[in-house]
Amino acid sequence: MTATTGSSLAAQVMTAVRRAITAGEMEPGRLYSVQQLASVMNVSRSPVREGLLRLGEAGLIRFHRNRGFEIVDVSPDDVAQIFAVRIALEVPAARRTARFAPAEELGRVRAQWETLHATARTGDAEASTEADEGLHRLLLHLAGNRQAAELVARLRTTTSFLTVVADATLRPPTVVAGEHDALVHAVLERDEEGAGAAMREHLLHTAALLIAQALRARGTPEQQVAALAEQVRDDAVADY
């Protein structure tokens, strides 16, 4: 873990912690100190506290007074419930964007989609994830609901380290990018129902992958993972 210039130190702290979690360098249930993390990253304690507070808001960090902080283990049920909320917000947003977004704004959707594919072709999973988030964020903003966009951003932070692991091990960036094609085509063609259906299908598929990753992290036997992940997902998103 090291901090560099060029972006917010607090954001770098968040990124470093997420990377440390995915690499197994920081584990759920163990206590860590702010001073320890600041020393490792060679920064002051202020940006470390700010970055940790943001992770705390997303449910990834739990603070213990005068003792430090610990990484919170995101459960399969947590992931399923997060995606139930995302479906409730992002599916109607996709429909609304397809119906109401001005033509010039649809140009931004196309450009962001092209950026997603361009970053995917480089094989850079982190850059591809950022482009993916950018596309979802843009669709929410064009739907006219800033609060929904901010809420989804916080929810994505909670599942972010699971996303990195799942994408790196289960889905190449080009596959992730391709999963957005039907969604973007529907939006650009102003196909409201198609946009909503494509968004829902995309989120359901991603949910199953991340729930499976959470199950693996808890030691679930591999032969049980797929069926159990779908059951947990379907129970949470029923009627959404």
C-alpha positions as CSV (number, residue, x, y, z in Angstrom):
1,M,0.0,0.0,0.0
2,T,1.4,3.4,-1.0
3,A,-0.2,6.7,-1.7
4,T,0.7,8.9,-4.6
5,T,-0.2,12.3,-5.9
6,G,-2.8,13.0,-8.6
7,S,-6.0,12.1,-6.7
8,S,-7.7,12.5,-3.4
9,L,-5.7,10.8,-0.6
10,A,-8.9,9.7,1.0
11,A,-10.0,8.0,-2.2
12,Q,-6.5,6.4,-2.4
13,V,-7.0,5.1,1.1
14,M,-10.3,3.5,0.1
15,T,-8.7,1.9,-3.0
16,A,-5.8,0.6,-1.0
17,V,-8.0,-0.9,1.6
18,R,-10.2,-2.6,-1.0
19,R,-7.1,-4.0,-2.7
20,A,-5.6,-5.2,0.6
21,I,-8.9,-7.0,1.3
22,T,-9.0,-8.7,-2.1
23,A,-5.3,-9.7,-1.8
24,G,-5.9,-11.2,1.7
25,E,-3.6,-8.7,3.3
26,M,-6.5,-7.3,5.5
27,E,-9.0,-9.8,6.9
28,P,-12.5,-9.4,8.4
29,G,-12.6,-9.6,12.2
30,R,-9.0,-8.4,12.8
31,L,-8.4,-5.0,14.4
32,Y,-6.2,-2.4,12.6
33,S,-5.2,1.0,13.7
34,V,-5.4,4.3,11.8
35,Q,-1.8,5.0,12.7
36,Q,-0.7,1.6,11.4
37,L,-2.5,2.2,8.1
38,A,-1.1,5.8,7.8
39,S,2.4,4.6,8.4
40,V,2.2,1.8,5.8
41,M,0.8,4.3,3.2
42,N,3.2,7.1,4.3
43,V,0.5,9.7,4.7
44,S,-1.0,11.6,7.7
45,R,-3.8,10.2,9.7
46,S,-6.4,12.8,8.5
47,P,-6.9,11.3,4.9
48,V,-6.8,7.8,6.4
49,R,-9.6,8.7,8.8
50,E,-11.6,10.3,6.0
51,G,-11.2,7.3,3.7
52,L,-12.1,4.9,6.5
53,L,-15.2,7.0,7.4
54,R,-16.4,6.7,3.8
55,L,-15.9,2.9,3.9
56,G,-17.7,2.9,7.2
57,E,-20.7,4.6,5.6
58,A,-20.7,1.9,3.0
59,G,-20.7,-0.8,5.7
60,L,-17.2,-2.1,4.9
61,I,-15.5,-0.8,8.1
62,R,-16.6,-1.0,11.7
63,F,-14.9,1.3,14.3
64,H,-14.1,0.3,17.9
65,R,-13.6,3.2,20.2
66,N,-9.9,3.5,21.3
67,R,-9.1,0.1,19.7
68,G,-9.1,0.7,16.0
69,F,-11.2,-0.6,13.1
70,E,-12.1,-3.9,11.6
71,I,-13.1,-5.1,8.1
72,V,-16.8,-6.1,8.0
73,D,-17.5,-9.4,6.3
74,V,-20.3,-8.7,3.7
75,S,-22.7,-11.6,3.9
76,P,-24.5,-13.3,0.9
77,D,-27.8,-11.9,2.2
78,D,-26.3,-8.4,2.3
79,V,-25.3,-8.7,-1.3
80,A,-28.7,-10.0,-2.3
81,Q,-30.5,-7.2,-0.5
82,I,-28.2,-4.6,-2.1
83,F,-29.1,-5.8,-5.5
84,A,-32.8,-5.8,-4.7
85,V,-32.4,-2.1,-4.0
86,R,-30.4,-1.5,-7.1
87,I,-33.0,-3.3,-9.2
88,A,-35.7,-1.2,-7.7
89,L,-33.8,2.0,-8.6
90,E,-31.9,1.2,-11.8
91,V,-34.6,-0.6,-13.8
92,P,-37.1,2.3,-13.8
93,A,-34.1,4.7,-14.3
94,A,-33.1,2.8,-17.5
95,R,-36.7,3.0,-18.8
96,R,-36.9,6.7,-18.0
97,T,-33.6,7.5,-19.6
98,A,-34.7,5.7,-22.8
99,R,-37.9,7.6,-22.9
100,F,-36.9,11.2,-21.9
101,A,-33.2,11.8,-22.3
102,P,-32.4,14.4,-25.0
103,A,-30.6,13.2,-28.1
104,E,-27.4,14.9,-27.1
105,E,-27.4,13.1,-23.7
106,L,-27.9,9.8,-25.5
107,G,-24.6,10.7,-27.2
108,R,-23.0,10.7,-23.8
109,V,-24.4,7.2,-23.2
110,R,-22.9,5.9,-26.4
111,A,-19.5,7.6,-25.6
112,Q,-19.4,6.0,-22.1
113,W,-20.3,2.6,-23.5
114,E,-17.5,2.9,-26.0
115,T,-15.1,3.9,-23.2
116,L,-16.2,0.7,-21.3
117,H,-15.4,-1.5,-24.3
118,A,-12.1,0.4,-24.9
119,T,-10.9,-0.1,-21.3
120,A,-12.1,-3.7,-21.4
121,R,-9.9,-4.4,-24.4
122,T,-6.8,-3.3,-22.5
123,G,-7.5,-6.1,-19.9
124,D,-7.4,-3.6,-17.1
125,A,-10.1,-4.8,-14.7
126,E,-9.9,-1.8,-12.5
127,A,-10.3,0.7,-15.3
128,S,-13.1,-1.4,-16.8
129,T,-14.9,-1.4,-13.5
130,E,-14.6,2.4,-13.3
131,A,-16.1,2.7,-16.8
132,D,-18.8,0.3,-15.8
133,E,-19.7,2.4,-12.8
134,G,-19.6,5.5,-14.9
135,L,-22.2,4.1,-17.3
136,H,-24.6,3.1,-14.5
137,R,-24.1,6.5,-12.9
138,L,-24.8,8.3,-16.1
139,L,-28.1,6.4,-16.7
140,L,-29.2,7.3,-13.2
141,H,-28.4,11.0,-13.6
142,L,-30.1,11.2,-17.0
143,A,-33.2,9.7,-15.3
144,G,-33.2,12.8,-13.1
145,N,-32.7,11.2,-9.7
146,R,-29.5,12.4,-8.1
147,Q,-30.3,10.8,-4.8
148,A,-30.7,7.4,-6.4
149,A,-27.3,7.9,-8.1
150,E,-25.6,8.7,-4.8
151,L,-27.3,5.7,-3.0
152,V,-26.3,3.3,-5.8
153,A,-22.7,4.6,-5.5
154,R,-22.7,3.8,-1.8
155,L,-24.1,0.4,-2.4
156,R,-21.5,-0.4,-5.1
157,T,-18.8,0.6,-2.6
158,T,-20.1,-2.1,-0.2
159,T,-19.8,-4.8,-2.9
160,S,-16.7,-3.3,-4.5
161,F,-14.1,-5.8,-3.2
162,L,-16.3,-8.7,-4.2
163,T,-16.7,-7.2,-7.6
164,V,-12.9,-7.0,-8.1
165,V,-12.5,-10.7,-7.1
166,A,-15.5,-11.9,-9.2
167,D,-14.6,-10.0,-12.3
168,A,-10.9,-11.0,-12.1
169,T,-11.6,-14.7,-11.6
170,L,-14.9,-15.3,-13.3
171,R,-15.5,-12.7,-16.0
172,P,-12.9,-11.1,-18.3
173,P,-13.4,-7.3,-18.7
174,T,-14.6,-7.8,-22.3
175,V,-17.4,-10.1,-21.1
176,V,-18.5,-7.6,-18.5
177,A,-18.5,-4.9,-21.2
178,G,-20.6,-7.1,-23.5
179,E,-23.2,-7.6,-20.8
180,H,-24.1,-3.9,-21.2
181,D,-24.7,-4.1,-25.0
182,A,-28.4,-5.0,-24.9
183,L,-29.0,-2.3,-22.3
184,V,-27.3,0.5,-24.2
185,H,-28.8,-0.5,-27.6
186,A,-32.3,-0.4,-26.0
187,V,-31.6,3.0,-24.5
188,L,-30.3,4.4,-27.7
189,E,-33.3,3.1,-29.6
190,R,-35.6,4.5,-27.0
191,D,-37.0,1.1,-26.2
192,E,-38.2,1.7,-22.7
193,E,-39.3,-1.9,-21.9
194,G,-36.2,-3.3,-23.5
195,A,-34.0,-1.0,-21.5
196,G,-35.7,-2.0,-18.2
197,A,-35.5,-5.7,-19.0
198,A,-31.9,-5.6,-20.0
199,M,-30.9,-3.7,-16.9
200,R,-32.8,-6.2,-14.7
201,E,-31.1,-9.2,-16.4
202,H,-27.7,-7.6,-16.1
203,L,-28.1,-6.9,-12.4
204,L,-29.6,-10.3,-11.7
205,H,-26.6,-12.0,-13.3
206,T,-24.1,-9.8,-11.5
207,A,-25.9,-10.4,-8.2
208,A,-25.6,-14.2,-8.6
209,L,-21.8,-13.9,-9.2
210,L,-21.2,-11.7,-6.2
211,I,-23.4,-13.7,-3.9
212,A,-21.4,-16.8,-5.0
213,Q,-18.2,-14.9,-4.2
214,A,-19.5,-14.1,-0.7
215,L,-20.5,-17.7,-0.2
216,R,-17.0,-18.9,-1.2
217,A,-15.5,-16.4,1.2
218,R,-17.5,-18.2,4.0
219,G,-16.2,-21.6,3.0
220,T,-19.3,-22.9,1.2
221,P,-18.4,-26.1,-0.8
222,E,-18.0,-25.2,-4.4
223,Q,-20.5,-27.8,-5.6
224,Q,-23.2,-26.0,-3.5
225,V,-22.3,-22.4,-4.5
226,A,-24.2,-21.9,-7.8
227,A,-27.6,-23.3,-6.6
228,L,-27.4,-21.5,-3.3
229,A,-26.4,-18.2,-4.8
230,E,-29.4,-18.3,-7.1
231,Q,-31.7,-19.2,-4.2
232,V,-30.4,-16.3,-2.0
233,R,-30.7,-13.9,-5.0
234,D,-34.2,-15.0,-6.0
235,D,-35.5,-14.8,-2.4
236,A,-34.3,-11.2,-2.1
237,V,-35.4,-9.8,-5.5
238,A,-38.8,-11.5,-5.7
239,D,-41.4,-9.1,-7.1
240,Y,-38.8,-6.3,-7.8
